[in-house]
Amino acid sequence: MSINCFNNKLSAKQYSNISNIVEIALFIDQIKSSIWLFGIPSWLFGITDRSIAAFADGYLSPIEIFQLFTASFFFMSWLYLKPEESFNSNDLNPSQYQEYLARTQANKLQLKKLHMISQEYILPFPYICQIYHLLNLKHLETVHRFSLNNLKIISISQFQTTNVGGRITFQTILDSPANPLRIWRQPTVEVDLILHTPYTVELSIPVYNNKRIIVIFHAFPLNDSEHQLFIDIYSDLEWPKPLLQIILHFASCLTLFEDLPYLKALDDKNIDRFFNLSRTSNHESALLFKRFVELYGSSGETTKLLEGREES
């Protein structure tokens, strides 16, 4: 279960409020379309009037040419600024389109409500070191041995591939009765790790009463020796939000502090070997990283990832 699991938790009152908002949005869309349609004959009239005036004496002065060119340019820009088509372009009737917009807006508001914290870092390590670290399950038992209080991975229960990534579901156990993570979750749970894109990884952790904590990592290469890391955490836990934010900020900083020596050790090794499929570990804990290598593992793909970020 990923972050999309949050999108359907809407009460009737919330949906009614969103519907009212959408009605206003639809009314505003109609006004925009009406203004745009009214502008077309207005621009045509202005261009025609200037053309008649310019050719009346049989001579085009530089100023008149400039005025005609400017008017034509703004007319073409006006056509380009046509408001996006709504339900007509999608073969939906107005009520269906209104319901679609209501659900979309509701999902956005719900995600905004469930968003807890954001953190951003520029780290002096290659991007591939971060991806290797995020997708290798063993780091939960080794690198984060302290913060996770010797959490253990029991087994891999499911592995699925997608066109751009994959998902791995694994069972973890808190074998220590004093483990503080028992505040958040049951002793044994199934955790999801998802590779959404070459840059986005999601960790979905179940907690009590069907609640979840979801961590979204965005890692972007800046150059061959640096990357930018964004961490966003969502949760539907019914705790006081300020308290939950403080705890999550502390936990996120602690795990990043644990990451730094490991990332440095990875950087000291030959980075090209991480992209060599024949050298990639076949252990089940590395299945998701192996999938990453299958999709993006050639040296050419590494260059494309870097160039793609620089161009954007």
Sequence and secondary structure as in RCSB ss.txt:
>XXXX:A:sequence
MSINCFNNKLSAKQYSNISNIVEIALFIDQIKSSIWLFGIPSWLFGITDRSIAAFADGYLSPIEIFQLFTASFFF
MSWLYLKPEESFNSNDLNPSQYQEYLARTQANKLQLKKLHMISQEYILPFPYICQIYHLLNLKHLETVHRFSLNN
LKIISISQFQTTNVGGRITFQTILDSPANPLRIWRQPTVEVDLILHTPYTVELSIPVYNNKRIIVIFHAFPLNDS
EHQLFIDIYSDLEWPKPLLQIILHFASCLTLFEDLPYLKALDDKNIDRFFNLSRTSNHESALLFKRFVELYGSSG
ETTKLLEGREES
>XXXX:A:secstr
  GGGGTT   HHHHHHHHHHHHHHHHHHHHHHHHHHHHHHHHHHHHHHHHHHHHTTS   HHHHHHHHHHHHHH
HHHHHT     TTTTT  HHHHHHHHHHHHHHHHHHHHHEEEEEEEEESS HHHHHHHHH THHHHTTTTTTTTS
 EEEEEEEEEE SS EEEEEEEE   TT GGGGTS SEEEEEEEE SSSEEEEEEE GGG EEEEEEEEEEEETT
EEEEEEEEEE   S HHHHHHHHHHHHHHHHHHHHHHHHHHHHS GGGGG GGGS  SGGGHHHHHHHHHH SHH
HHHHHHHHHHH 
